[in-house]
Amino acid sequence: MEKTSNAVLPECSAAAAGGALAERIARRTGQVVVIGLGYVGLPLSLEAARAGFRVTGIDVVREKVAALERGESYVEDVAPSSLKPLLDEGRFRPTTDFGALDSADAVIICVPTPLRKTKDPDIGFVLAAVREVARRVHRDELIVLESTTYPGTTEELLIPELTAGGLRVGEDIFVAFSPERIDPGNQRFTLRNTPKVIGGATARCTAMAAALYGAFIDRVVPVSSPRAAEMVKLLENTFRAVNIGLVNETAIMCDKIGVDAWEVIDAAATKPFGYMPFYPGPGLGGHCIPIDPLYLSWKLKALNYNARFIELASEVNSHMPDVVVERALLALNRERKCANGARILVVGVAYKRDVSDVRESPALDIIRLLRSLGADVAYHDPKVPSLRHEGIDLETTSLEPTPDVRAYDLVIVATDHRACDYGRLVDEATLVLDCRNATRAVGLRPNVLKL
């Protein structure tokens, strides 16, 4: 396996590990089934199909499957032009039928792992998928979990389900965990050129999974166990969450001592060693960073350990929408206005720039908080035509890149989509609260306040 530089090498090759299965993977004649066709599973399915495998994608949402059958993509990083040829050639087939598992050589599980309102892991989707696989599991089959979860999930939950009928892991079937590393909207690092961490239940399992992924990913990085691979993912996102929490608190401290946080961060970033810049914002959003560290925190509580950095970072980051609203009230007060009855426009409600995903977006909390104070709140986001969330039922003011801001008392830039003309926005707005430093290029303006 020559694609495993800078990694712990498995003890045996894929050929020695799995016989006929290894040969089908090497010849790319194996049948691959991907469960879950979201932002992780769909790109993975298409990359495997482009490598020559026959891929069946299973999703329980009929509307998604119907859209894919028509050649339509609902994932921003997947262009319809890349989907249709694979459909026409029969290399990719979407379905809602789990019967496709009967003839699978490899199964990759890419289903959601959300948190409950109590901040406990909800692995119901994973368990449902694994039980469908377990009903049809057979010898000479590889099963890989990609869904982010707490360390121990693969060994404690998946393997008992898959081996209940007597199959032996590492001999009859091969089981591994490989954390997804998809960054939606990232044009530089894609599925193919982002190294793939793989932890098999045995060395033979690792070798088999590495052979499969090595067929369509430039570099695979084996680790010693599924538990280690599960921890890798959580460390990556905990690192980001903790550093974002630190810089968010730095922004609060800078405001209290009368210093521009953005100037401080930019100056610190000139140090060529020992420092990596992170930037403040209105809070954390998306499918990973606000959620994944809490999986680790939850697991450690069961081991009588308090993950203090994780808990503190979560506290700071989840408080940032309140900080934004406090700044908004001060800004309105400066203009002799109160929140009750004020017309406020939130610009950008996606959780990060240039995507349409609003999961866990702090902009939603900002809207709810402002509305609770009696403000008349509208939003503008050309990538999010409507919001249908708890307590929110709104449509964007326009699908144009730059909003008409002249009718609002305050504009809050919560997400900095690149297409927006922030110079024009500042020229026309009465008052702007910029939470992302999106107005940096226009210089200091008396009507612009920074987070």
C-alpha positions as CSV (number, residue, x, y, z in Angstrom):
1,M,0.0,0.0,0.0
2,E,2.2,2.8,-1.2
3,K,-0.3,5.5,-0.4
4,T,0.4,5.3,3.4
5,S,3.4,7.5,4.0
6,N,3.8,9.0,7.4
7,A,1.3,6.5,8.9
8,V,1.3,3.2,10.8
9,L,1.4,0.5,8.2
10,P,-1.0,-2.4,8.5
11,E,0.6,-5.8,9.1
12,C,-0.5,-7.4,5.9
13,S,-1.6,-6.4,2.4
14,A,-5.1,-6.3,1.2
15,A,-4.5,-9.3,-1.0
16,A,-3.5,-11.4,2.0
17,A,-6.3,-10.0,4.0
18,G,-9.3,-10.9,1.9
19,G,-8.7,-13.2,-1.1
20,A,-11.6,-12.8,-3.5
21,L,-12.8,-9.5,-2.0
22,A,-9.3,-8.0,-2.3
23,E,-9.2,-9.1,-5.9
24,R,-12.6,-7.5,-6.6
25,I,-11.4,-4.3,-5.0
26,A,-8.1,-4.3,-6.9
27,R,-9.9,-4.9,-10.2
28,R,-12.6,-2.4,-9.2
29,T,-15.3,-4.9,-10.0
30,G,-16.7,-4.9,-6.5
31,Q,-20.2,-3.6,-5.7
32,V,-20.1,-0.6,-3.3
33,V,-23.1,0.5,-1.3
34,V,-23.2,3.9,0.3
35,I,-25.9,4.5,3.0
36,G,-26.8,8.1,3.3
37,L,-26.6,10.5,0.3
38,G,-26.0,13.8,2.0
39,Y,-23.0,16.1,1.7
40,V,-20.7,13.2,2.6
41,G,-22.2,10.2,1.0
42,L,-23.1,11.6,-2.4
43,P,-19.6,12.9,-3.2
44,L,-18.1,9.7,-1.9
45,S,-20.5,7.6,-4.1
46,L,-19.6,9.5,-7.2
47,E,-15.8,9.4,-6.6
48,A,-16.0,5.7,-6.1
49,A,-18.0,5.3,-9.3
50,R,-15.6,7.4,-11.3
51,A,-12.8,5.1,-10.1
52,G,-14.7,2.2,-11.8
53,F,-16.8,0.7,-9.0
54,R,-20.4,0.0,-9.4
55,V,-22.0,2.1,-6.7
56,T,-25.5,2.0,-5.2
57,G,-26.5,4.9,-3.0
58,I,-29.3,4.3,-0.5
59,D,-31.2,7.1,1.2
60,V,-34.5,6.9,3.1
61,V,-35.6,10.3,1.8
62,R,-37.6,9.6,-1.4
63,E,-37.4,13.2,-2.6
64,K,-33.6,13.0,-2.6
65,V,-33.5,9.8,-4.5
66,A,-36.0,11.1,-7.1
67,A,-33.9,14.2,-7.6
68,L,-30.8,12.2,-8.2
69,E,-32.6,9.9,-10.6
70,R,-33.5,13.0,-12.7
71,G,-29.8,14.0,-12.6
72,E,-30.4,16.9,-10.2
73,S,-28.0,17.5,-7.3
74,Y,-29.0,19.0,-4.0
75,V,-25.4,19.0,-2.7
76,E,-23.6,22.2,-3.6
77,D,-20.2,20.5,-4.2
78,V,-21.7,18.1,-6.7
79,A,-22.5,19.5,-10.1
80,P,-25.3,17.9,-12.1
81,S,-22.7,17.6,-15.0
82,S,-20.7,15.2,-12.8
83,L,-23.7,13.2,-11.8
84,K,-25.5,12.5,-15.1
85,P,-22.7,10.6,-16.9
86,L,-22.4,8.2,-14.0
87,L,-26.2,7.6,-14.0
88,D,-26.2,7.1,-17.8
89,E,-23.4,4.6,-17.6
90,G,-25.1,2.7,-14.8
91,R,-22.1,3.2,-12.5
92,F,-24.2,5.0,-9.9
93,R,-27.7,4.1,-8.9
94,P,-29.7,5.9,-6.2
95,T,-32.4,4.0,-4.4
96,T,-34.4,3.7,-1.2
97,D,-34.3,-0.1,-1.3
98,F,-31.9,-1.7,1.3
99,G,-32.1,-4.9,-0.8
100,A,-29.1,-3.6,-2.6
101,L,-27.1,-4.7,0.4
102,D,-27.6,-8.4,-0.5
103,S,-24.9,-8.2,-3.2
104,A,-22.6,-5.6,-1.6
105,D,-18.9,-6.2,-1.4
106,A,-18.3,-3.0,0.5
107,V,-20.8,-0.9,2.6
108,I,-20.0,2.6,3.7
109,I,-22.3,4.3,6.2
110,C,-22.6,8.1,6.0
111,V,-25.7,8.9,8.0
112,P,-26.2,11.9,10.4
113,T,-25.2,11.8,14.0
114,P,-26.9,14.9,15.6
115,L,-27.1,15.8,19.3
116,R,-30.3,15.7,21.3
117,K,-31.4,18.8,23.0
118,T,-29.8,17.5,26.1
119,K,-26.5,17.5,24.2
120,D,-26.3,13.7,24.3
121,P,-25.3,11.8,21.1
122,D,-28.2,10.6,19.0
123,I,-26.8,7.6,17.1
124,G,-30.3,6.3,16.1
125,F,-29.5,6.8,12.4
126,V,-26.3,4.8,12.7
127,L,-28.0,2.0,14.6
128,A,-30.8,1.8,12.0
129,A,-28.3,1.6,9.1
130,V,-26.1,-1.0,10.8
131,R,-29.2,-3.2,11.6
132,E,-30.1,-3.1,7.9
133,V,-26.6,-4.2,7.1
134,A,-26.6,-6.9,9.8
135,R,-29.8,-8.4,8.3
136,R,-27.9,-9.0,5.1
137,V,-24.3,-9.3,6.1
138,H,-22.3,-12.1,4.4
139,R,-18.8,-13.4,4.2
140,D,-16.2,-11.6,2.3
141,E,-17.7,-8.1,2.9
142,L,-16.2,-4.8,4.1
143,I,-18.3,-2.5,6.3
144,V,-17.0,1.0,7.0
145,L,-18.6,3.7,9.3
146,E,-17.9,7.3,8.3
147,S,-20.4,9.1,10.6
148,T,-18.8,11.1,13.3
149,T,-19.4,9.6,16.7
150,Y,-17.8,9.0,20.1
151,P,-14.7,6.7,20.5
152,G,-15.8,3.1,20.9
153,T,-18.9,3.2,18.7
154,T,-17.5,0.9,16.1
155,E,-16.2,-1.7,18.5
156,E,-19.1,-1.5,21.1
157,L,-22.1,-1.1,18.8
158,L,-21.4,-2.0,15.2
159,I,-19.3,-5.2,15.6
160,P,-21.7,-6.9,18.0
161,E,-24.6,-6.3,15.5
162,L,-22.6,-7.5,12.6
163,T,-21.2,-10.6,14.3
164,A,-24.4,-11.8,16.0
165,G,-24.8,-14.5,13.4
166,G,-21.4,-16.0,14.0
167,L,-19.3,-14.2,11.4
168,R,-15.7,-13.4,12.5
169,V,-14.2,-9.9,12.1
170,G,-10.9,-9.9,10.3
171,E,-11.6,-13.3,8.7
172,D,-15.2,-13.5,7.4
173,I,-16.0,-9.8,7.4
174,F,-13.9,-6.6,7.6
175,V,-14.9,-3.6,9.7
176,A,-13.4,-0.2,9.9
177,F,-14.0,3.4,10.9
178,S,-12.9,6.2,8.6
179,P,-13.9,9.7,9.6
180,E,-15.4,12.0,6.9
181,R,-13.3,15.2,6.3
182,I,-15.6,17.0,3.9
183,D,-15.4,20.8,4.0
184,P,-18.4,22.1,2.0
185,G,-17.5,24.9,-0.4
186,N,-13.8,24.2,-0.2
187,Q,-12.5,24.2,-3.8
188,R,-8.9,23.5,-2.8
189,F,-9.3,20.4,-0.6
190,T,-11.8,17.9,-2.0
191,L,-12.6,14.3,-1.2
192,R,-9.8,13.0,-3.5
193,N,-6.9,15.1,-2.2
194,T,-7.8,15.2,1.5
195,P,-5.9,12.3,3.3
196,K,-8.2,9.6,4.6
197,V,-7.7,8.2,8.1
198,I,-8.6,4.5,8.4
199,G,-8.8,2.4,11.6
200,G,-9.7,-1.2,11.2
201,A,-10.9,-3.6,13.9
202,T,-7.9,-5.8,12.9
203,A,-4.8,-5.2,10.7
204,R,-6.5,-7.2,7.9
205,C,-9.6,-4.9,8.2
206,T,-7.4,-1.9,7.9
207,A,-5.7,-3.2,4.9
208,M,-8.9,-4.0,3.1
209,A,-10.4,-0.6,3.8
210,A,-7.2,1.1,2.7
211,A,-7.3,-0.8,-0.5
212,L,-10.9,0.4,-1.2
213,Y,-10.3,4.0,-0.4
214,G,-6.9,4.0,-2.0
215,A,-8.6,3.4,-5.4
216,F,-10.1,6.9,-5.4
217,I,-8.3,8.9,-2.7
218,D,-4.8,10.1,-3.1
219,R,-3.5,9.2,0.3
220,V,-4.8,6.9,3.0
221,V,-3.5,7.1,6.6
222,P,-3.9,3.9,8.6
223,V,-4.1,4.1,12.4
224,S,-4.1,1.3,15.0
225,S,-7.8,0.9,15.7
226,P,-11.4,2.2,15.0
227,R,-11.2,3.9,18.4
228,A,-8.1,5.8,17.4
229,A,-9.7,6.9,14.1
230,E,-12.9,8.0,15.9
231,M,-10.7,10.1,18.2
232,V,-8.8,11.7,15.3
233,K,-12.0,13.2,14.0
234,L,-13.0,14.6,17.4
235,L,-9.5,16.0,18.0
236,E,-9.6,17.8,14.7
237,N,-12.9,19.6,15.4
238,T,-12.2,20.1,19.1
239,F,-9.0,21.9,18.1
240,R,-11.0,24.2,16.0
241,A,-13.8,24.7,18.5
242,V,-11.4,25.5,21.3
243,N,-9.4,28.0,19.3
244,I,-12.5,29.7,18.0
245,G,-13.7,29.9,21.6
246,L,-10.4,31.5,22.5
247,V,-10.6,34.1,19.8
248,N,-14.2,34.8,20.4
249,E,-13.4,35.6,24.0
250,T,-10.4,37.6,22.8
251,A,-12.9,39.7,20.8
252,I,-15.0,40.3,23.9
253,M,-11.9,41.3,25.9
254,C,-10.6,43.6,23.2
255,D,-13.9,45.4,23.1
256,K,-13.8,46.0,26.9
257,I,-10.3,47.5,26.7
258,G,-11.0,49.5,23.6
259,V,-8.8,47.6,21.1
260,D,-9.7,46.4,17.6
261,A,-9.7,42.6,17.8
262,W,-9.2,42.2,14.1
263,E,-6.1,44.4,14.1
264,V,-4.7,42.4,17.0
265,I,-5.3,39.1,15.2
266,D,-3.8,40.3,11.9
267,A,-0.7,41.6,13.7
268,A,-0.3,38.3,15.6
269,A,-0.7,36.3,12.4
270,T,2.6,37.9,11.1
271,K,4.5,35.7,13.5
272,P,6.0,32.9,11.3
273,F,6.0,30.3,14.0
274,G,4.0,29.2,17.1
275,Y,0.8,30.9,16.1
276,M,-2.2,30.0,13.8
277,P,-4.8,32.7,13.2
278,F,-8.5,32.0,14.0
279,Y,-11.2,34.6,13.7
280,P,-14.1,35.6,15.8
281,G,-17.7,35.5,14.7
282,P,-21.3,35.4,15.9
283,G,-21.0,31.8,17.0
284,L,-20.4,28.3,15.7
285,G,-22.6,26.6,13.1
286,G,-22.6,23.7,10.7
287,H,-22.6,19.9,10.9
288,C,-19.4,19.4,12.8
289,I,-17.7,21.9,15.0
290,P,-20.5,22.8,17.4
291,I,-21.5,19.2,17.8
292,D,-18.5,16.8,17.5
293,P,-16.5,18.0,20.6
294,L,-19.6,17.3,22.7
295,Y,-19.6,13.7,21.6
296,L,-16.1,13.4,23.2
297,S,-17.2,15.4,26.3
298,W,-20.2,13.1,26.7
299,K,-18.1,9.9,26.4
300,L,-15.6,11.2,29.0
301,K,-18.4,12.1,31.5
302,A,-19.3,8.4,31.5
303,L,-15.6,7.8,32.5
304,N,-15.9,10.3,35.3
305,Y,-13.8,12.9,33.6
306,N,-14.7,16.5,32.8
307,A,-13.4,17.7,29.4
308,R,-12.9,21.3,30.7
309,F,-11.6,22.9,27.5
310,I,-14.5,21.5,25.4
311,E,-17.1,22.6,27.9
312,L,-15.6,26.1,28.3
313,A,-15.2,26.6,24.5
314,S,-18.8,25.4,24.0
315,E,-20.0,27.9,26.6
316,V,-18.1,30.8,25.0
317,N,-19.2,30.0,21.5
318,S,-22.8,29.3,22.3
319,H,-22.9,32.7,24.1
320,M,-21.8,34.7,21.0
321,P,-25.3,35.3,19.6
322,D,-26.1,37.1,22.9
323,V,-23.0,39.2,22.5
324,V,-24.1,40.2,19.0
325,V,-27.5,41.2,20.2
326,E,-26.0,43.2,23.1
327,R,-23.8,45.0,20.5
328,A,-26.9,45.6,18.3
329,L,-28.7,47.2,21.2
330,L,-25.8,49.5,22.0
331,A,-25.6,50.4,18.3
332,L,-29.3,51.3,18.2
333,N,-29.0,53.2,21.4
334,R,-26.3,55.3,19.9
335,E,-28.9,56.4,17.3
336,R,-31.5,57.1,20.0
337,K,-33.5,54.0,19.0
338,C,-34.6,50.9,20.9
339,A,-34.9,47.4,19.7
340,N,-38.7,47.3,20.1
341,G,-40.0,48.3,16.7
342,A,-36.6,48.7,15.1
343,R,-36.2,47.4,11.5
344,I,-33.2,45.1,11.4
345,L,-31.8,43.2,8.5
346,V,-29.6,40.1,9.1
347,V,-27.3,39.6,6.1
348,G,-26.2,36.0,5.7
349,V,-27.9,33.2,7.6
350,A,-25.9,30.2,6.3
351,Y,-23.5,28.9,8.9
352,K,-20.5,29.9,6.8
353,R,-19.8,31.9,3.6
354,D,-20.8,30.7,0.2
355,V,-22.9,27.7,1.3
356,S,-26.6,27.3,1.8
357,D,-26.5,25.1,4.9
358,V,-28.1,26.7,7.9
359,R,-27.7,23.8,10.4
360,E,-26.7,25.2,13.8
361,S,-26.2,28.7,12.3
362,P,-25.8,31.4,14.9
363,A,-27.8,33.7,12.7
364,L,-30.9,31.8,13.6
365,D,-30.4,32.5,17.3
366,I,-29.7,36.2,16.6
367,I,-33.0,36.4,14.7
368,R,-34.9,34.7,17.5
369,L,-33.3,36.9,20.2
370,L,-34.0,40.2,18.3
371,R,-37.6,39.1,17.7
372,S,-38.1,38.4,21.4
373,L,-37.1,42.0,22.0
374,G,-39.8,43.3,19.6
375,A,-37.6,44.0,16.6
376,D,-39.0,43.7,13.1
377,V,-36.3,41.3,11.7
378,A,-35.8,40.4,8.0
379,Y,-32.9,38.5,6.5
380,H,-31.0,38.5,3.2
381,D,-29.2,35.5,1.9
382,P,-29.1,34.7,-1.8
383,K,-28.2,31.1,-1.1
384,V,-31.1,30.5,1.4
385,P,-34.4,31.5,-0.2
386,S,-36.5,30.6,2.9
387,L,-36.1,29.8,6.6
388,R,-38.4,27.2,8.2
389,H,-37.1,26.6,11.6
390,E,-38.4,26.7,15.2
391,G,-39.8,30.1,15.7
392,I,-38.8,31.4,12.3
393,D,-40.8,31.4,9.1
394,L,-39.2,33.9,6.7
395,E,-38.2,34.3,3.1
396,T,-35.1,36.2,2.0
397,T,-35.6,39.8,1.0
398,S,-34.0,39.1,-2.3
399,L,-32.0,36.6,-4.2
400,E,-29.7,39.3,-5.4
401,P,-26.1,39.2,-4.1
402,T,-26.3,42.6,-2.4
403,P,-29.4,43.6,-0.4
404,D,-31.3,46.9,-0.5
405,V,-30.5,48.2,3.0
406,R,-31.9,51.7,3.0
407,A,-35.1,50.9,4.8
408,Y,-33.4,49.4,7.9
409,D,-32.3,50.9,11.1
410,L,-29.5,48.4,11.5
411,V,-27.8,45.8,9.3
412,I,-26.1,42.9,10.9
413,V,-23.6,41.0,8.8
414,A,-23.7,37.5,10.2
415,T,-22.3,35.5,7.3
416,D,-19.9,37.0,4.8
417,H,-20.8,35.6,1.4
418,R,-18.2,36.7,-1.1
419,A,-20.7,37.9,-3.8
420,C,-22.1,40.7,-1.6
421,D,-20.8,44.2,-2.4
422,Y,-20.0,45.4,1.1
423,G,-18.8,48.8,-0.1
424,R,-22.2,49.5,-1.5
425,L,-23.9,48.0,1.6
426,V,-21.9,50.4,3.9
427,D,-22.6,53.4,1.7
428,E,-26.3,52.9,1.8
429,A,-26.9,51.5,5.3
430,T,-27.6,53.8,8.3
431,L,-25.8,51.5,10.7
432,V,-23.9,48.3,10.2
433,L,-22.8,45.7,12.8
434,D,-20.1,43.6,11.1
435,C,-19.6,40.2,12.8
436,R,-17.2,38.8,10.2
437,N,-14.9,41.8,9.3
438,A,-16.5,41.7,5.8
439,T,-16.3,45.5,5.5
440,R,-12.5,45.5,6.0
441,A,-11.8,46.7,2.5
442,V,-13.9,49.9,2.9
443,G,-11.8,51.1,5.8
444,L,-13.1,52.8,9.0
445,R,-16.6,54.3,8.7
446,P,-18.6,56.0,11.4
447,N,-21.7,53.9,10.6
448,V,-19.8,50.6,10.9
449,L,-19.2,48.7,14.2
450,K,-17.2,45.5,14.5
451,L,-17.9,42.5,16.7
